[in-house]
């Protein structure tokens, strides 16, 4: 994004079109906090995809925190909601 955002939450997802990066990262990507969460039993988007995206972003200097939710499918859980709440409170402080 060309606009500086307070943060980014990415749940049960991955970084598509990895070949476009790091050039596609906006000017604020390295200073904006990211929260990425993924369940280990996600049958829609494999956990490994999320994990590899996290490693790629981290290697490229992006401020990303990766949360793993053991046993969670492509859904949500109370622990994930708590992590999002804490992340938003921190990003908006």
TACOR-V939413 format. One record per pair of residues at least 24 apart in sequence whose C-alpha atoms are under 7 Angstrom apart, sorted by the first residue. I is the first residue (numbers start at 1). GAP is how many residues later the second one is. Records with the same first field share a line. If there is no record, write none. Layout:
I: GAP ; GAP
This chain:
1: 25
2: 24 ; 25
4: 24
5: 27
6: 26 ; 85 ; 86
7: 25 ; 26 ; 27 ; 84
8: 25 ; 26 ; 27
9: 25 ; 26 ; 27
10: 25 ; 26 ; 27
11: 25 ; 26 ; 27
12: 25 ; 26 ; 27 ; 33 ; 62
13: 32 ; 37
14: 35 ; 36 ; 39
15: 38
22: 38
29: 33
30: 31 ; 32 ; 33
31: 32
32: 31
33: 30 ; 31
34: 29 ; 30 ; 31
35: 29 ; 30 ; 31
36: 28 ; 29 ; 30 ; 31
37: 29 ; 30 ; 31
38: 29 ; 30 ; 31
39: 29 ; 30 ; 31 ; 32 ; 33 ; 34 ; 35
40: 28 ; 29 ; 30 ; 31 ; 32 ; 33
41: 30 ; 31 ; 32
42: 30 ; 31 ; 32
43: 30 ; 31
44: 30
